[in-house]
Amino acid sequence: MQKLIESSTDIERQVMPIMAKCIDGMATAAQMIDCKQVRLVCQQVKISRRLINHLVRLSSCKVEIYSCDVIRQELLVNMAQLSTGS
C-alpha cells in the first residue's frame, strides 16, 4: 500500500507542471477575449437565425438547412457580406 501511494504522488508531481501550464494558457486566453466582439458575433448569430427561419417559411418546399453544410456555408458567407456591407 505504501508503494502504491508513493508512486501515485510521484505521478501527481509529474502531472502538476503540465496542469499548471494548461491553466496559465486558459488564463491568457480569457484575458484576450474581446467582449465587444463577442456581443457582435452573438448579434450576428441571432440575425442569421431569424433570416434562415424567414427563408424557410417563405420556401414552398421543406428545407433542412442545418443538415446541409453547403447551404449553411453559403448563408454564412452571404450574412458576412451583408454585415460588412460588401
C-alpha positions in Angstrom: 0.0 0.0 0.0 2.8 2.4 0.9 4.5 1.9 -2.6 1.2 2.5 -4.3 0.7 5.8 -2.5 4.3 6.8 -3.2 4.1 6.0 -6.9 0.7 7.9 -7.0 2.2 11.0 -5.5 5.2 10.8 -7.9 2.9 10.7 -10.8 0.9 13.6 -9.5 4.1 15.7 -9.1 5.0 14.9 -12.8 1.5 15.9 -14.0 1.2 19.2 -11.9 3.5 21.3 -14.2 1.5 20.2 -17.2 -1.7 21.2 -15.5 -0.2 24.5 -14.4 0.8 25.3 -17.9 -2.7 24.5 -19.2 -4.3 26.7 -16.5 -1.9 29.5 -17.4 -2.9 29.1 -21.1 -6.6 29.3 -20.1 -6.0 32.5 -18.1 -4.1 34.0 -21.0 -6.9 33.1 -23.4 -9.5 34.6 -21.0 -7.6 37.9 -21.0 -7.7 38.0 -24.8 -11.5 37.8 -25.0 -12.9 41.0 -26.5 -16.4 41.5 -25.1 -17.5 43.8 -27.8 -16.5 41.2 -30.5 -18.4 38.5 -28.6 -21.5 40.7 -28.5 -21.2 41.4 -32.2 -20.9 37.7 -33.0 -23.9 36.9 -30.8 -26.0 39.6 -32.6 -25.0 38.2 -36.0 -26.0 34.7 -35.0 -29.4 36.0 -33.8 -29.8 37.8 -37.2 -28.7 34.7 -39.1 -31.2 32.5 -37.3 -34.0 35.0 -38.0 -33.1 35.2 -41.6 -32.9 31.4 -42.0 -36.2 30.9 -40.3 -37.8 33.6 -42.5 -36.3 32.0 -45.7 -37.5 28.5 -44.7 -41.0 29.9 -44.1 -41.0 31.6 -47.5 -39.9 28.5 -49.4 -42.5 26.3 -50.9 -40.6 23.1 -50.1 -39.4 21.7 -46.8 -35.7 22.5 -46.3 -33.5 21.2 -43.6 -30.8 23.9 -43.6 -28.7 22.7 -40.7 -28.2 19.3 -42.2 -26.7 20.7 -45.4 -23.2 22.1 -44.9 -23.1 23.7 -48.4 -26.2 25.7 -47.9 -25.3 26.7 -44.4 -21.8 27.8 -45.5 -23.3 29.9 -48.4 -25.7 31.5 -46.0 -22.9 32.3 -43.5 -20.8 33.9 -46.3 -23.8 35.9 -47.5 -24.5 37.1 -44.0 -20.9 38.1 -43.5 -21.0 40.1 -46.7 -24.2 41.8 -45.7 -22.8 42.7 -42.2 -19.6 44.2 -43.7 -21.5 46.0 -46.5 -19.5 44.4 -49.3 
